[in-house]
């Protein structure tokens, strides 16, 4: 058994090290196996600098036809699993064909890298950034190593941020107005609003405010839409009376939100909605939905 194990061992180990690994912020990244690892955080236009270390197995020589490192931005749609769409692809050749007898280090640098989209791990789609090192070989399989990292991009405060005013009505039975202070929120923001009851002729049991995320992937007949309810906030328990108003105050920070993503590389979109749900005593549900925009400030 030991002999077999040794036979499948790669002839060299590959390490990918970031130059600023000790000082750069680390964030959690959920892997496909469900485990979470900590990886470096970058923003668009940053330099990605480091070194690749190759170390041949003890007493072995490594023959290769070249060593290269690639920086890849990829989108994977889960209904087309295994096929990655590269929207960023940069290559640096690290070594010409030759033989390796001992540990060797190769510095690399990708300057002011354009990384326009944020890393995203959704229900039907994943966007990731990786460094990929390939040791090419003749007649036998190449040796490949990957290092993922996360990209987040900040938005300025919106110059226009109008309030939302909406009405929910059932003819001669119910008339409600509700307003929220704005339509655009950052990830650590607070949704502040008010609900006014103008006409109440049905017995309302309770009222909830939900935050929903809608992820759309693909296009045409291959469009997949997944809607998740991320938060439920009970606004009211019991029957309201005409003329009553109820304040709403919902903190976004406890929830795992992302910014709104619109048509990322023509592959997917992620939108957020506030959904006001009223339930009457016969468990009939009435709701009104309003899209909101979520963005990332530098400290969120």
PyMOL commands that set and color helices and strands:
alter all, ss='L'
color gray80, all
select helices_A, chain A and resi 2-7+78-80+220-222
alter helices_A, ss='H'
color red, helices_A
select strands_A, chain A and resi 12-18+26-30+36-42+48-56+62-64+66-77+84-95+98-100+104-110+120-121+125-136+143-151+164-170+174-180+184-186+190-200+204-217+224-237+245-251+261-264+268-280+285-295
alter strands_A, ss='S'
color yellow, strands_A
deselect
rebuild
show_as cartoon
